[in-house]
Amino acid sequence: MSQIQNTVDVQSFIDGNPLSRAQKMIMWLCFIIVAIDGFDTAAVGFIAPALKAEWALEATGLAPLFGAGLFGLMAGALFFGPLADKFGRKTILIGSILVFGFASVIAAYSSDMNSLIIWRFITGLGLGGAMPNAITLTSEYSPTRRRSNLVTLMFCGFTIGSALGGILSAQLLPTVGWRGILLIGGIAPLATIPFLMIFLPESLRFLVLKNRAKEKIDKIVRSIAPHVKTVPHLVPTQNETNNAGIRDLFSRQYALGTFLIWCTFFMSLLIIYLISSWMPTMLTNHGFNLENASWVTSVFQIGGTIGAIVIGYLMDKKDATKVLSIAYVLGAVFLVCLGFGIENAMMPLLLLGMFGVGVGISGSQVGVNAFSSSFYPTHCRATGVSWANAVGRSGSVVGSIIGGWLMSLNLSTFEILSLLAIPAVFAAFALFMIKRMKQKAAQSTYAVAES
């Protein structure tokens, strides 16, 4: 009888205990990982003018550089996600960090654009594996009632890292050059590896699902609930299987939701990466110097951080898809305001628009990461989150490339940013359809129960 009472599924165990110091440590470590990713994303946008000047490139000549890193991110997410569901989140996370850390250091010594493009692709491979696993680990150690808020708080590391990346790049470029910026982006992640090896545990849900060594599971259980005298016997959460497979993303239960989540990621990251990659260039074309452009662009990241915190809180209190849909529509409105403010040199409207786009688009993207991590079960969660990020990265490739193409067509900044409002509306619509899908599924379940 005592054995039955002492048996509990993993999520119920996490939900039934207060957030421990060990769980907070996991979230801080994952925060640092995504902050480094954010630094890398913003830094490349700010070293672009220096590369353009040093190697006498046209604006369109920078597009392959942006695209290479993003293609790497996409490939890394596709490749490392399923591996994480098979071998563990921590193992793949540390391996991914080793890849992008060393690749960034080597990229700093590139002698021409072709070699830099190759090493940026390899850097992207590592980053593509790291970020989804940081999201998955945070999600799997979060209580259900606070999951969206905790995942979005952790993922604020990306927007904060992006803001610092822009500001530091603008400040340090005159002294260390673009090579120094890439060195910082490589040394920083490598320095985190010893801390990750010591303080970051494997996912408890993964270990239980894979029936790994009881001693390892019990050690993590004691760190989460040190007050518990008798360590409970943990079992997988109901309806989870030990067989991880990509096909689960396309099962009858998840297929439509998978495609709609992919659509949201694609549209959202298209906007974010076009702004991250080309906003410094757009602003300098309108008379801003690089330092002022970095401060103005950081408002986008600040808005994203605040938006993520507010959206994550509301997602735990209200319907998550409704909250995200409204946020994307607001982001579309602010994109138009931002373009008008830049074009007409109206600084208050420019800053308001930049902040609002950060809240509505960047903040919502963080929320969608949290949503995707809760949409899939443990056995295919890392794959689901990784593949959604991979499809989103294809949107970021499109965004980074078409930015230069749109500028080459001599479109005004107002016209370019107004066009970006269209994918924001598409993202809102995709989330609305997920809401309708969930409502129909609930009605069908209710009808079966009644019969």
N, C-alpha and C positions, 0 to 999 in steps of 0.2 A: 504493500500500500504506500509506504514512504517513497519507494522508487517511482511510483506513478506521480505522486505529488511533486517529486523533485525533478520531473521531466518537463522541459519547456522549450518552445521553439525560439530560435535566435532573436527574431524581431521582437517577440513578446518580452524576452529577457532585457533587451536594450531599452524597450519602451517602459519597462517596469522599474528602472533605476535612474537616479538623477545623473545628469551629464557629468562624467568624471574628468579628472585631470588628464588621464590617458587619452580620452576622446578629444579633449581640447588640444592636446599636443598633436594628435593626428591632423586635426583641422588646420592648425598653425603651420605644420610642415607642408601640407597640401597648398595652403595659401602662398607660401614662399615659392613653391614650384610654379604655380600659375602666374605669380608676379614676375618671375624670370621670363616666362613666355610673353607676358605683356610688354616687358622691357624690350625684348627682342623684336616684337612686332612694331613698336613705335620707333625704336632706334633705326631700323632699316629705312623707314620713311624719312628720317632726318639726316641720315648719311647720304641719301640719294643726291641732294644738290652738290655735296662734296665730290661724289663719284662722277657726277655729270661734268663738273668743272675739271677734275683731274684727268679724266679720260676723253674729254671733248665729245660727250654724248648728247643726242637729242632726247627730249622727254620720252618719246616712244622707245628709245634704246634702253630705258630703265625697266620697261615692262617685263622683259624676260627674267630680270633679277627678282622682281616681286613674285612673278609667276613660279619661278623655280622653288623658292621657299614654300610657297603655298601648295604646289604639287607634291612636295615632300611631306607636308603636313597631312595631305589627303591620303597619300600612300601609306604613311606611318600609322594613321588611324585605322585604315582598312586592314593592315597587316598585324599590328600589335593588339588590337581589340580582341579578336578571337583567341590569340595566345594568352591574354590575361585571364580569359574565362577557363583556359585549360591549365595554365601553369601558376596562376596567382597574380594578383594586382601588384604586390610589392616587388616581386622579381622583375616583372616587365617594366615597372615604373623606374627602377634604378638602372636597368639596362638602357632604357630610353634616354635617361639623363646623361649617361656616359656617352651615348652617341652624339647628342646635340651639343654637349659641352666640348668634346674634343673637336668636332667638326667646326664649331664656331671659332675656336682657337686657330685651327689650320686655315680657315677662311680669311683670317686677319692678315695672312702672309701671301694672299693671292697676288699674282703679278699681272693678271689681265681679267677682263670681264668673263671670259669663258670659264676659267678656273674658279672664279668667285661664284658663278652660277651653279657649278657642280657642288661646291661645298655648302652653298645655301640650300640646295636640294637635300643633302645629307643631314644638315642641321634640322630641316623641316621634318625629316623622317623621325628623328628623335622626339621633337616637340609634339608630333602627331600621336606618338604613343604615350607621352607623359600626361598631357592634359586630361584626356578621358579617364585615365586611371586615377588621377587625383580626384576627379568628380565622383567616380564610382566608390572609392574608398570612403570619402566623406559621407556619401549617401548611405553606405552600408553600416556606418557607425553612428548614424543620426537617429534619434527617436522619431517615430512617424509624425507626431504632432508638431515637430519643429524642423522637419527635414528640409522643406523648401527654403526656410529662413537660414538654416545653417549652411546649406550648399551655396546659396547666393552670397552669404557673408564670406565664405571661403573663396568663392570665385571673384569677389571684389579685388582679390590680389591681382587679377589680370588688369583691371582698369587702373588700379593704383600703380602697378608696374608700368603700364603704358604711359601714364602721366609722368612718372619719374623718368622713364626712358626718353620721352620727348624733351623734358626740361634738362636732364643731365647731358643728353646728346648735344643740345644746343650750346650748353655752357662749356662742355669739355672738347668739342670738336676743334676749336682753334688751337688747343694745346696738345691733345693726344691724337687728333686726326680720326678718320673713319676706321683705321686699323685698330686703334686703341679702344674704340667703342665695341668692336667685335670681340676683342680680347676680354673686355669686362663681361660681355654676354656669354663667354665660354667658361671663364674662370669661376664666375659666381655659381653656376649649377654644379660644377665639379666639387666645389667646396661644401655643398650640402650633402654629398653622398655619405660621408661618415656618420652624420647625424641621422640620416634616413635608415642606415643599416642598424643603428643602435636603438633608435626611439620609435621607428615606424613599424607597427606590427602588420602581419598579413590580415586580410579581411576575415573577420570571425565567421561571417556567413559563408564565405568561400571554404574555409577550413572545415566547418561542420558539414557542408554539402558534400565535400570531397572525402569526408571521413578520415581526416588527417590525424596525427598523433594527439592523443588525449592530453598529454602533458603540455603541449603547445597551446591547445585550446584552453585548458584550465588556467594557465598563466595569464592569458588575455582576460579571461573571465574575472580573475582576482583583481586585475588592474582596473577593470570597469566597475566592479562592485566589491571593494575591499572590506566592506562591512558585513558581507554575507559569510556566515560561518560554514555552511555546507555548500560546496560548489555544485550547482545543478547540472543535470545531464541535458545537454543541448541537442535539439533535433532540427532538421531543416524546416523552414517555413512551409506551410501546406502548399501543395501543387507545384513544388519546385523539384526538378530532376537533376541527376548528376551528369546528364548528357548535354553538353553545351554544343550548340549548332547554329550556324547562320540561318538555316532554314526556319528556325523558330521565329525570326523577325518577320517572316512572311507566312506564318500560320494564319488560319482563319481568324484567330482571336486578335492578332497584332498587325496584320498586313496593311490595312487601311490606315491605321494610326501611324505605322512606320513611314508610309509614303507622305502623310501630312506633316509629320515631324520633320522629315527630310526637306520638304518644301519650305517650312518655316526657317530651318537652319540655313538653307541656300539663300533665301531672300535676305535674311538678317545679316549674314556675314558678307554678302555682296556689298551691302551699304557700309558696314563697319570698316571693311578693308579698303574700299574706295576712299573713304574719308581719311583713314589712318595713313594710307600710302600717298595720297595726292593733296590732302588739305594744306600741308606746308608749302607745296609748290603753288597751289591756287592762291594762297595768302601772299606769298612773295610776289606773284604776278600782279597783285593789287597794291603793291607798295610796302608791305610789311617786311621788316628784316627777319632773319631766321630766329633770333632770340624772341622777338615779339610774337612770331608765328607759333613758337613752342608754347608760350604762355596761353595764347588764345586756344590752341589745340588741346591743352591740358584741361580746359573747361569742359570739353567733350568727355574726358575721362572722369572728371569730378562728377559730372551729371550721371555718367554710367554707374559710378560707385553708389551715389545716393539713390538713384533709381533702382539698382539691384537690391539694396537693403529694404526699401519701401515695398517693392514688388514682391520680394521673397516673403516679407511679413504678411502682405495681403493674400498671397497664394495659400498660406496656411490657414487663413481665416475665411476666405471666400472661395468661389470656384476659380481654380487656377487658369483655365483656358479663357474665361471671361476677363480676368484681370489682365492677362497678357494681350488679348485682342485689343482691348481699349488702349493699352500702352502703345502698341504699334500704330494705331490710328493717330494718336497724339504725336508720335514720332514723325509720321508723314507730314502733319501740319507744320511742325517745327523745322523740317527740312526746307520747306518753301520759305519760311521766315528767315532761315539762315542764309539761303541764297540771295534773298532780297536785301538783307542786311549787309552782306559782303559787297554786292554789286553797287549799292548806293552809299557805301561807307558810313553806315549808321551803326556805330559801335554798340549802343545799348541793345538794339535788335539783333546784331551779330552775336553778342555774348548770350543773350536769351535763347536765340535759336540753337547755338552750339550746346548750351546746357540742356535744352529741351530734347534735342536729338540724342544726347548722351543718356538722358533718363528714359526716353521712349524706345530707343533702338538698342543701345548697348546694354542698358539695364534689363530690357526684355530678353536679350540673348542670354544673359546670365540666368534669368528665370527659366528659359526654355531648356537650358542644360539641367537645371534641377528637376524640371518636369519630366524630361526624358529618362533621368535616372530612376524616377519613381514609376515610370510607365512599364518598365520591363522587370521580370523576376531575376533572382540572383544568377541562375545558370546561364543567362544570356545578357545580363545587364551591361557588362563591359563591352561586349560586342555591339549591343544596341546603341549605347552612348558613343562608342568610337565610330561606328558607321554613320551615325547622324552627324557627328563632327566632320567625318570625311566628306560626306555630301555637302555639308556646309562649307568646307574648305574649297570645294569646286566652285561654290558661289564666290568665295573670297578671291579665287584665281580670276574669275570673270570680272569682279569688281576692280581688282588691281590692274587688269589689262585694259578694260574699257575706259578707265579713268584717263589714261594717256590718249586713247583713241578719240574719246569725246572732246578732249582738249585740242587734238589735232584737227578736228572739224570746225574749230573756231567757235564752238558754242560758248555762250556766256556762263559764268559760274551759277547764275540764277537758273538758267535752263538745265544745267547738269544736275544741280541739287533738286530741282523740281521733278526731273525724271526719276530720281531716286525714291521719291514718294510712292511710286507705283509698286515696287517690290515690298515696301512696308505695308501697303494695303493688302497685297497678296498674302503676306505672313499672317496678318490679322484674320483674313478669311480662312486660311488653313486651320488655324486654332479654333475658329468658330465651328468648322466642320468636325473637328475632334470632339468638341462639346456635344454636337448633334449625334455623333456616333456613340458616345458614352451614354447619352440619354436613351437612344434606341436599344442599346445592349441591356441597360437597366430595366427598360420596359419589357423586353423579351424574357429576361430572367424572372421578373415578377409574374409574367403571364404563365410561364412554365410552373412556377411554384404554386400558383393559384389552381392550375389544372391538376 
